[in-house]
Amino acid sequence: MTHSSSSDRARRTVVVTGGGTGIGRATARAFAAGGDEVLVVGRTARTLAETAAGHAGVRTLTADITAPDAAERVVAAAVEHSGRIDVLVHNAAAVLPEPAGSLTPGSVRTQVETNLLAPLFLTRAAVPALAAAGGTVVCVGTAAVLGRRAFPGLSVYGATKAAMDFLVRTWAVELAPRGIRAVGVAPGETDTGIGERMGWSAGEIARHQAEAAARTPSGRVGRPEDVAWWIVRLARPEAGYASGTVVAVDGGASVV
Ligand SMILES: NC(=O)c1ccc[n+]([C@@H]2O[C@H](COP(=O)([O-])OP(=O)(O)OC[C@H]3O[C@@H](n4cnc5c(N)ncnc54)[C@H](OP(=O)(O)O)[C@@H]3O)[C@@H](O)[C@H]2O)c1
């Protein structure tokens, strides 16, 4: 690990998985706008480059976070410039709807590996750098699994996200002696293009979003920036008394 000079010591290094699109893109740009150096990670070089274009401080790493060497590659790329990791945002996810009675092994594995195993191993690899920086892990879950809720058609995705909330609580306790905080953000329905990437038609997306807006007290679905705002704030030193908690950013949908 290289040593940073005193002039760049205040400049934090932030890692955002899934930073090529949606909430990850908005989050990367928001951190960079605040003066942080951001490494965005994803499998698609083109979308990562779009995130970085015109946003000083955003670097890209094309990587599949489920690959066996991914955690070490991500950490090495993050510390390459500054020697540090201050914030690790687990945002990348696979969402593959399937009824419980006809789950396919491939989709189950993809969701568990992307949404649960990859964050476990990436956090493990980043602990020394996070500890040195007094850093924060931010997990992006979903408001759909808050409380005693079911998630029909998305049992595996929901299970991985519920597990992530558990990791937030457990990491907050386990990693506190190392000076590391863990927090979660649970978005509600957010207009990110995720529906298109799940193969839904424009009509299906419009119908789905209209239904979501109608059952949301705020009367609308979220924008990626609505969620990014909270991720950035929770990772600030001023938020240092928050740990082990998951903040719903869902227009109130999870309390009705
Ligand atoms: N949108 C919503 O309504 C909503 C609601 C609740 C929670 N969330 C959560 O918010 C987070 C962001 O969602 P989003 O809506 O912004 O979705 P998105 O735009 O589809 O973002 C997911 C990102 O993850 C990346 N990714 C997927 N698998 C990967 C892998 N194996 N390795 C590296 N990167 C991978 C994708 O990029 P590549 O395909 O290029 O790798 C993509 O950029 C997710 O955790 C999601 O579960 C979203």
The ligand as a MOL file (V3000), in Angstrom:
LIG
                    3D

  0  0  0     0  0            999 V3000
M  V30 BEGIN CTAB
M  V30 COUNTS 48 52 0 0 0
M  V30 BEGIN ATOM
M  V30 1 N -34.2180 0.2010 -9.1490 0
M  V30 2 C -34.9880 -0.1640 -8.1310 0
M  V30 3 O -36.2180 -0.0020 -8.1910 0
M  V30 4 C -34.3600 -0.7570 -6.8970 0
M  V30 5 C -35.1930 -0.9580 -5.7910 0
M  V30 6 C -34.6460 -1.4980 -4.6330 0
M  V30 7 C -33.3120 -1.8050 -4.5860 0
M  V30 8 N -32.5090 -1.6110 -5.6700 0 CHG=1
M  V30 9 C -31.0990 -1.9670 -5.5500 0
M  V30 10 O -30.2990 -0.8700 -5.9290 0
M  V30 11 C -29.0580 -1.3380 -6.4750 0
M  V30 12 C -28.8320 -0.7050 -7.8320 0
M  V30 13 O -29.9330 -1.0350 -8.6560 0
M  V30 14 P -30.2520 -0.2720 -9.9990 0
M  V30 15 O -31.7080 -0.1750 -10.0900 0
M  V30 16 O -29.4180 0.9450 -10.1440 0 CHG=-1
M  V30 17 O -29.8550 -1.4300 -11.0200 0
M  V30 18 P -28.9090 -1.5000 -12.2780 0
M  V30 19 O -28.9050 -0.1940 -12.9790 0
M  V30 20 O -29.2830 -2.7210 -13.0380 0
M  V30 21 O -27.4950 -1.6780 -11.5860 0
M  V30 22 C -26.9340 -2.8880 -11.2770 0
M  V30 23 C -25.4770 -2.7750 -11.6500 0
M  V30 24 O -24.7940 -3.9380 -11.1790 0
M  V30 25 C -23.8340 -4.2970 -12.1460 0
M  V30 26 N -23.5700 -5.7140 -12.0030 0
M  V30 27 C -24.4670 -6.7240 -12.0610 0
M  V30 28 N -23.8380 -7.8960 -11.9290 0
M  V30 29 C -22.5110 -7.6230 -11.7890 0
M  V30 30 C -21.3490 -8.4190 -11.6320 0
M  V30 31 N -21.4120 -9.7480 -11.6010 0
M  V30 32 N -20.1520 -7.7990 -11.5140 0
M  V30 33 C -20.0690 -6.4530 -11.5660 0
M  V30 34 N -21.1290 -5.6410 -11.6910 0
M  V30 35 C -22.3410 -6.2310 -11.8310 0
M  V30 36 C -24.4740 -3.9450 -13.4870 0
M  V30 37 O -23.5040 -3.6460 -14.4690 0
M  V30 38 P -22.9740 -4.7040 -15.5710 0
M  V30 39 O -24.1850 -5.4600 -16.0380 0
M  V30 40 O -22.3220 -3.8600 -16.5900 0
M  V30 41 O -22.0000 -5.5630 -14.8330 0
M  V30 42 C -25.2640 -2.6890 -13.1620 0
M  V30 43 O -24.5000 -1.5300 -13.4250 0
M  V30 44 C -29.1710 -2.8590 -6.5240 0
M  V30 45 O -28.5290 -3.4060 -5.3950 0
M  V30 46 C -30.6680 -3.1040 -6.4530 0
M  V30 47 O -30.9620 -4.3720 -5.8930 0
M  V30 48 C -33.0120 -1.0890 -6.8300 0
M  V30 END ATOM
M  V30 BEGIN BOND
M  V30 1 1 1 2
M  V30 2 2 2 3
M  V30 3 1 2 4
M  V30 4 1 4 5
M  V30 5 2 4 48
M  V30 6 2 5 6
M  V30 7 1 6 7
M  V30 8 2 7 8
M  V30 9 1 8 9
M  V30 10 1 8 48
M  V30 11 1 9 10
M  V30 12 1 9 46
M  V30 13 1 10 11
M  V30 14 1 11 12
M  V30 15 1 11 44
M  V30 16 1 12 13
M  V30 17 1 13 14
M  V30 18 2 14 15
M  V30 19 1 14 16
M  V30 20 1 14 17
M  V30 21 1 17 18
M  V30 22 2 18 19
M  V30 23 1 18 20
M  V30 24 1 18 21
M  V30 25 1 21 22
M  V30 26 1 22 23
M  V30 27 1 23 24
M  V30 28 1 23 42
M  V30 29 1 24 25
M  V30 30 1 25 26
M  V30 31 1 25 36
M  V30 32 1 26 27
M  V30 33 1 26 35
M  V30 34 2 27 28
M  V30 35 1 28 29
M  V30 36 1 29 30
M  V30 37 2 29 35
M  V30 38 1 30 31
M  V30 39 2 30 32
M  V30 40 1 32 33
M  V30 41 2 33 34
M  V30 42 1 34 35
M  V30 43 1 36 37
M  V30 44 1 36 42
M  V30 45 1 37 38
M  V30 46 2 38 39
M  V30 47 1 38 40
M  V30 48 1 38 41
M  V30 49 1 42 43
M  V30 50 1 44 45
M  V30 51 1 44 46
M  V30 52 1 46 47
M  V30 END BOND
M  V30 END CTAB
M  END
